[in-house]
Amino acid sequence: MTQGYKTVLGTMARQPLLQAELLRSIGHAMESMLDLPATDAALSQAAVRYQRLGKLREAAALTVDRAALRLGSAWEVPVASDLLGQAEALYPAHADDEEFSARHAIVRSYAERQTPCWDWHRASRGRRGRGPARTTPGSRFGRHRGGRRSCSRSRAAR
């Protein structure tokens, strides 16, 4: 796939529509192989070519695909939100396109749901290096005394 990507970029400059179609296909194939950086690069290159050709819907759809990729692979919520904003700006007629609007709304709602998780994830990265949480038997993170949880079910089983 990588060689095909390089060949498409290097030899098909005079056929931008074919180049964009092939780059899109290569990007989706790379996604199925879980090569996410290569997927993002291929989809980005395809979107640029579609935009140059005036095919704004295709360019915007690939930008939404890139946003979904960023959300699904690395919790890059701010980057995904920026990509979704770019897709809206790139395709002004998106309000009349039900398929595009539905896909965009699905990815946008997923990004909005992930924002609290992203805030937690970012904050937890800031706590790295402060040492582990206290997990001795007497702490609230450790096991309860006697090795059992103190709940009604375990008391009834005793």
C-alpha positions as CSV (number, residue, x, y, z in Angstrom):
1,M,0.0,0.0,0.0
2,T,2.8,2.4,0.8
3,Q,4.4,1.8,-2.5
4,G,1.1,2.4,-4.3
5,Y,0.6,5.6,-2.3
6,K,4.0,6.9,-3.4
7,T,3.3,5.8,-7.0
8,V,0.0,7.7,-7.1
9,L,1.6,10.8,-5.7
10,G,4.6,10.7,-8.0
11,T,3.1,9.7,-11.4
12,M,-0.5,10.8,-11.7
13,A,-0.1,14.6,-11.3
14,R,-1.8,15.2,-14.7
15,Q,-4.9,13.2,-13.6
16,P,-6.0,14.8,-10.4
17,L,-9.5,13.2,-10.3
18,L,-8.0,9.7,-10.7
19,Q,-5.3,10.5,-8.2
20,A,-7.9,11.7,-5.6
21,E,-10.0,8.5,-6.1
22,L,-7.0,6.3,-5.7
23,L,-5.7,8.1,-2.7
24,R,-9.2,7.8,-1.0
25,S,-9.2,4.1,-1.7
26,I,-5.7,3.7,-0.5
27,G,-6.5,5.6,2.7
28,H,-9.5,3.4,3.5
29,A,-7.5,0.3,2.8
30,M,-4.7,1.5,5.1
31,E,-7.4,2.2,7.8
32,S,-8.5,-1.5,7.6
33,M,-4.8,-2.4,8.1
34,L,-4.7,-0.1,11.2
35,D,-2.0,2.1,9.7
36,L,-3.6,5.3,11.1
37,P,-0.9,7.9,10.3
38,A,-0.8,6.7,6.6
39,T,-4.6,6.7,6.5
40,D,-4.7,10.3,7.7
41,A,-2.0,11.3,5.2
42,A,-3.8,9.6,2.2
43,L,-7.2,11.0,3.1
44,S,-5.7,14.4,3.6
45,Q,-4.0,14.3,0.2
46,A,-7.2,13.1,-1.5
47,A,-9.2,15.9,0.2
48,V,-6.8,18.5,-1.1
49,R,-7.1,17.2,-4.7
50,Y,-10.9,17.1,-4.5
51,Q,-10.9,20.7,-3.2
52,R,-8.7,21.8,-6.1
53,L,-11.2,20.2,-8.5
54,G,-14.1,21.9,-7.0
55,K,-15.6,18.7,-5.5
56,L,-16.3,20.2,-2.1
57,R,-18.7,17.5,-0.9
58,E,-16.0,14.8,-1.4
59,A,-13.3,16.9,0.2
60,A,-15.6,17.7,3.2
61,A,-16.6,14.0,3.6
62,L,-13.0,13.0,3.7
63,T,-12.3,15.7,6.3
64,V,-15.2,14.2,8.4
65,D,-13.6,10.8,8.0
66,R,-10.3,12.1,9.2
67,A,-12.1,13.6,12.3
68,A,-13.7,10.2,13.0
69,L,-10.3,8.6,12.6
70,R,-8.8,11.0,15.2
71,L,-11.6,10.4,17.6
72,G,-11.4,6.6,17.3
73,S,-7.7,6.2,17.4
74,A,-6.2,8.6,19.9
75,W,-8.9,10.7,21.6
76,E,-7.7,13.8,19.8
77,V,-10.9,15.7,20.5
78,P,-9.7,19.2,19.8
79,V,-8.1,18.2,16.5
80,A,-11.3,16.3,15.5
81,S,-13.5,19.3,16.4
82,D,-11.2,21.5,14.3
83,L,-11.5,19.1,11.4
84,L,-15.3,19.1,11.7
85,G,-15.4,22.9,11.6
86,Q,-13.2,22.8,8.5
87,A,-15.6,20.4,6.9
88,E,-18.5,22.7,7.5
89,A,-16.7,25.7,6.1
90,L,-15.5,23.7,3.1
91,Y,-18.9,22.6,2.1
92,P,-21.4,25.5,2.5
93,A,-24.3,23.5,1.0
94,H,-24.0,20.8,3.7
95,A,-27.4,21.8,5.2
96,D,-29.1,20.5,2.1
97,D,-27.2,17.2,1.9
98,E,-28.9,14.8,4.3
99,E,-26.3,12.0,4.0
100,F,-23.4,14.4,4.7
101,S,-25.3,16.2,7.5
102,A,-26.1,12.9,9.2
103,R,-22.5,11.6,9.1
104,H,-21.2,15.0,10.3
105,A,-23.8,15.1,13.2
106,I,-22.8,11.6,14.3
107,V,-19.1,12.4,14.5
108,R,-19.8,15.8,16.1
109,S,-22.0,14.2,18.8
110,Y,-19.3,11.6,19.5
111,A,-16.7,14.4,19.8
112,E,-19.0,16.3,22.2
113,R,-19.5,13.1,24.3
114,Q,-15.8,12.5,24.4
115,T,-14.9,16.0,25.7
116,P,-15.4,15.2,29.4
117,C,-13.2,12.0,28.9
118,W,-10.7,14.1,27.0
119,D,-10.5,16.6,29.9
120,W,-10.0,13.8,32.3
121,H,-7.3,12.2,30.1
122,R,-5.5,15.5,29.6
123,A,-5.6,16.1,33.4
124,S,-4.3,12.6,34.2
125,R,-1.4,13.1,31.8
126,G,-0.5,16.2,33.9
127,R,-0.3,14.0,37.1
128,R,2.3,11.7,35.7
129,G,5.5,11.5,37.6
130,R,3.9,12.4,40.9
131,G,4.2,8.8,42.1
132,P,1.6,6.0,42.4
133,A,-1.6,6.3,44.4
134,R,-1.3,4.9,47.9
135,T,-2.6,1.3,47.7
136,T,-1.7,-0.1,51.1
137,P,-4.4,-2.3,52.7
138,G,-5.6,0.5,54.9
139,S,-6.0,3.0,52.1
140,R,-9.2,3.6,50.2
141,F,-7.6,2.2,47.0
142,G,-6.4,-1.0,48.6
143,R,-8.2,-4.1,49.7
144,H,-10.6,-3.9,52.6
145,R,-9.5,-5.4,55.9
146,G,-9.7,-9.1,55.9
147,G,-9.6,-9.2,52.1
148,R,-13.3,-8.8,51.7
149,R,-15.4,-6.0,50.5
150,S,-17.8,-4.7,53.1
151,C,-21.1,-4.9,51.3
152,S,-24.4,-6.5,52.3
153,R,-24.0,-9.4,49.9
154,S,-20.6,-10.5,51.4
155,R,-22.0,-10.2,55.0
156,A,-25.0,-12.4,54.1
157,A,-22.7,-15.0,52.6
158,R,-20.5,-15.2,55.8
